[in-house]
Amino acid sequence: MLTNGQIIRQISNLYTVRVGSSIYGCRARGKFRQEKISPVVGDNVLVDLDKNVITEIKERKNILQRPVIANVDVAFIIASTKNPNLDLNLLDKLISVITFNDITPVICFTKLDLLTEKNKEMITNLKKYYEMIGIKVFYNTEITEIKKYIKGKIVVLAGQTGAGKSSLLNKLDSSLNIKTAEISQALGRGKHTTRHVELYSIAGGYIADTPGFSALNLSDISIDQLKYTFAEFQNYECKFRNCLHNKEKECKVKEAVDNKKILQSRYNNYILFMEEISK
């Protein structure tokens, strides 16, 4: 019997496939090796339940390489506001890379309890701006809302070390009991000698940690593509269709920056990213 399923775990050549509420251990059909393609965690697949064999891999909307996961819906950018301090350059870089990979970026600000009232106001204003340009923003105290949001989605976590990923996961599922710096092992990476990637069922969704995001550079993005990863730039029509919003005259994006309609830090980071790509 052929039926649709989704791969939620891979250990070497063994795949765990979720079909509805049931779980099956499967192997991949031999033809995949001949076609030089491999099923990966997150793949939507067709499964022969009589033989426990994956017979077809459905088209992927995206695929990440560290670890290898397909069809990611959302990347939560865990952004510490204190210890370590908020890094807007890293935040905007992650947003660009995530957007370029056809994944929805979501910001989760952490450690607001360590801030002064003045700094809290700055974070509130940042939250309003990012929401205005279409990015979902949570505080890590909004656990009920986060649980509702991740339900039914494949979610990966991104962010600098010490930003509060393990704390957030513990709040989402206290049975994990992850200590600081143990997140990688708890989410299926660590002392495994075989290839082991796993999506963990948390709050009705599936979550994986992806350290690769934080190490990603912009090398896959061209200068022409970069501007499309800044959602707010799309609201302005410049005189020149191929305007890069840098040194061109009559640039509506630069006008919007001058008029404080576009956040100055966002534009500054855009220019820095352009310089990084062009090196």
Legacy VTK file of the C-alpha trace (Angstrom):
# vtk DataFile Version 3.0
C-alpha trace
ASCII
DATASET POLYDATA
POINTS 279 float
0.000 0.000 0.000
1.435 3.372 -1.086
0.829 6.324 1.199
2.214 9.795 1.913
4.538 10.387 4.853
7.334 12.594 6.150
10.831 11.621 7.257
11.478 12.774 10.839
14.735 10.909 11.586
17.708 9.488 9.735
20.383 7.261 11.206
22.753 6.240 8.435
20.543 4.460 5.840
17.544 3.959 8.130
14.668 6.422 7.987
11.851 7.010 10.444
8.729 8.077 8.561
5.624 9.624 10.132
2.387 8.625 8.423
-0.486 10.376 10.170
-0.018 9.555 13.845
1.930 6.342 13.133
5.703 5.856 12.853
7.445 3.428 10.485
11.073 2.394 10.033
11.927 2.425 6.334
14.747 2.076 3.843
15.163 3.987 0.599
14.503 2.413 -2.776
17.681 1.419 -4.625
16.904 3.638 -7.612
17.673 6.742 -5.573
21.322 5.745 -5.369
21.450 5.267 -9.146
19.871 8.710 -9.610
22.341 10.139 -7.060
19.645 11.517 -4.782
19.107 10.722 -1.119
16.053 11.080 1.100
16.667 13.519 3.958
14.903 14.473 7.167
11.926 16.706 6.405
11.262 15.138 3.011
7.671 14.465 2.061
7.732 10.977 0.607
5.643 8.176 -0.840
6.020 4.992 1.203
5.225 1.360 0.415
3.984 0.218 3.846
3.917 -3.430 2.779
7.677 -3.378 2.209
8.605 -0.417 4.441
10.337 1.240 1.493
10.451 4.906 0.474
9.518 4.869 -3.226
9.317 8.565 -4.098
10.636 11.896 -2.802
8.255 14.797 -3.356
9.577 18.136 -4.602
11.380 20.108 -1.856
10.697 23.771 -1.173
14.172 24.148 0.381
17.062 22.159 1.803
19.658 23.082 4.427
23.087 21.475 4.606
24.119 21.684 8.296
22.460 19.422 9.306
20.696 18.273 6.144
16.989 19.059 6.529
14.391 19.703 3.827
11.115 21.617 3.733
11.856 23.899 6.668
8.943 26.252 7.321
10.356 28.631 9.901
13.731 29.686 11.304
13.552 31.164 14.787
16.374 33.681 15.216
17.102 33.682 18.931
18.405 37.204 19.578
19.856 37.994 22.992
19.363 41.582 24.122
22.012 41.368 26.868
24.938 39.029 27.694
25.635 38.749 24.796
24.422 42.151 23.631
22.073 42.439 20.665
23.957 42.106 17.387
21.837 43.795 14.703
24.370 42.961 11.998
24.057 39.231 12.727
20.273 39.529 13.064
19.896 41.178 9.658
22.372 38.778 8.053
20.409 35.794 9.335
17.168 37.347 8.082
18.692 37.767 4.602
20.150 34.246 4.440
16.972 32.645 5.800
14.750 34.617 3.412
17.011 33.691 0.480
16.497 30.000 1.375
12.691 30.363 1.103
12.263 29.989 4.852
10.172 32.321 7.000
12.332 34.225 9.517
10.939 34.782 13.003
12.720 36.830 15.678
12.654 35.826 19.338
14.178 38.389 21.700
15.591 36.968 24.944
16.901 38.240 28.307
14.758 41.373 28.427
14.718 41.107 32.218
18.385 42.197 32.203
17.655 45.487 30.420
17.198 49.019 31.732
13.864 50.701 30.994
15.561 52.807 28.307
16.953 49.739 26.563
13.602 47.956 26.850
12.040 50.867 24.983
14.659 50.481 22.236
13.793 46.782 21.870
10.072 47.624 21.787
10.706 50.051 18.923
12.807 47.459 17.087
9.997 44.912 17.517
7.498 47.348 16.012
9.751 48.029 13.034
10.448 44.385 12.199
6.737 43.563 12.551
5.922 46.497 10.272
8.088 44.979 7.508
6.319 41.633 7.904
8.547 39.670 10.276
6.940 37.911 13.229
8.570 38.892 16.536
8.203 37.195 19.926
9.648 37.736 23.361
10.848 34.459 24.877
8.312 34.941 27.679
5.410 34.522 25.205
5.482 30.740 25.417
1.767 30.134 24.773
1.885 32.253 21.617
5.089 30.575 20.401
3.572 27.115 20.918
0.545 28.095 18.851
2.770 29.460 16.103
5.055 26.422 15.701
2.236 23.873 15.691
2.338 21.862 12.462
5.577 23.468 11.270
9.174 22.330 10.791
11.244 24.816 12.784
14.985 25.352 13.018
16.775 27.493 15.585
19.487 29.999 14.746
21.458 32.508 16.768
24.741 33.153 18.506
26.017 30.993 21.353
24.497 32.006 24.677
21.478 33.694 23.104
19.028 31.486 25.000
18.133 28.621 22.649
18.295 25.969 25.369
16.239 28.100 27.757
13.542 28.560 25.131
13.403 24.829 24.385
13.069 24.037 28.096
10.146 26.449 28.334
8.489 24.854 25.300
8.992 21.326 26.669
10.224 20.991 30.250
10.835 17.251 29.801
13.868 18.111 27.647
15.688 19.544 30.689
18.490 20.912 28.527
21.343 22.593 30.324
23.234 25.480 28.741
25.551 24.290 25.954
23.868 20.862 25.797
21.404 21.854 23.092
23.276 20.155 20.248
23.285 16.789 21.977
19.667 17.085 23.078
18.545 17.763 19.530
20.272 14.774 18.046
23.833 15.902 17.408
26.763 15.004 19.564
28.654 11.774 19.973
26.931 9.977 17.125
29.354 8.087 14.925
26.744 7.533 12.210
24.864 10.192 10.267
22.068 11.119 12.640
19.583 13.894 12.003
16.303 14.121 13.848
13.332 16.446 14.134
11.999 16.558 17.667
8.274 16.777 18.297
7.686 19.830 20.477
4.393 21.666 21.004
2.782 20.062 17.963
5.647 21.048 15.654
9.089 19.693 14.806
12.270 21.451 15.891
15.944 21.009 14.988
18.987 23.003 15.971
21.040 24.300 13.034
24.431 25.644 14.043
25.243 26.108 10.391
22.993 29.150 10.107
25.133 31.190 12.459
28.248 30.335 10.464
26.669 31.059 7.093
28.074 33.852 5.012
26.396 35.617 2.127
28.403 33.855 -0.580
25.349 32.209 -2.159
23.583 35.555 -2.587
24.465 37.877 -5.462
24.448 41.660 -5.093
21.374 41.800 -7.357
19.551 39.259 -5.155
20.503 40.846 -1.830
18.068 43.757 -2.108
15.155 41.320 -2.361
16.003 39.898 1.072
15.218 43.320 2.592
11.420 43.257 2.560
10.946 46.984 3.167
12.937 47.917 0.049
10.194 46.358 -2.075
7.803 49.160 -1.068
9.751 51.722 -3.095
10.034 52.090 -6.867
13.273 53.757 -7.876
13.879 55.638 -11.125
16.201 52.879 -12.342
14.796 49.364 -12.335
18.194 47.824 -11.541
18.879 50.311 -8.735
21.068 48.790 -6.009
20.135 51.542 -3.508
23.755 52.497 -3.034
25.308 55.276 -5.134
22.477 55.791 -7.602
20.713 59.143 -7.855
16.974 59.520 -7.272
16.899 56.332 -5.184
13.604 56.046 -3.312
15.081 53.628 -0.766
17.779 56.123 0.226
15.094 58.827 0.444
13.108 56.559 2.783
16.196 56.102 4.967
16.712 59.875 5.111
13.032 60.310 6.031
13.416 57.646 8.779
10.888 55.341 7.133
13.596 52.668 6.796
15.654 51.866 9.862
19.155 53.301 9.539
20.788 50.164 10.983
19.027 48.010 8.383
20.313 50.162 5.538
23.820 50.315 7.008
23.883 46.520 7.240
22.634 46.242 3.660
25.635 48.305 2.476
28.004 46.212 4.619
26.547 43.006 3.139
27.006 44.409 -0.379
30.658 45.058 0.386
31.064 41.559 1.830
29.527 39.945 -1.265
31.625 41.995 -3.682
34.948 40.983 -2.074
LINES 1 280
279 0 1 2 3 4 5 6 7 8 9 10 11 12 13 14 15 16 17 18 19 20 21 22 23 24 25 26 27 28 29 30 31 32 33 34 35 36 37 38 39 40 41 42 43 44 45 46 47 48 49 50 51 52 53 54 55 56 57 58 59 60 61 62 63 64 65 66 67 68 69 70 71 72 73 74 75 76 77 78 79 80 81 82 83 84 85 86 87 88 89 90 91 92 93 94 95 96 97 98 99 100 101 102 103 104 105 106 107 108 109 110 111 112 113 114 115 116 117 118 119 120 121 122 123 124 125 126 127 128 129 130 131 132 133 134 135 136 137 138 139 140 141 142 143 144 145 146 147 148 149 150 151 152 153 154 155 156 157 158 159 160 161 162 163 164 165 166 167 168 169 170 171 172 173 174 175 176 177 178 179 180 181 182 183 184 185 186 187 188 189 190 191 192 193 194 195 196 197 198 199 200 201 202 203 204 205 206 207 208 209 210 211 212 213 214 215 216 217 218 219 220 221 222 223 224 225 226 227 228 229 230 231 232 233 234 235 236 237 238 239 240 241 242 243 244 245 246 247 248 249 250 251 252 253 254 255 256 257 258 259 260 261 262 263 264 265 266 267 268 269 270 271 272 273 274 275 276 277 278
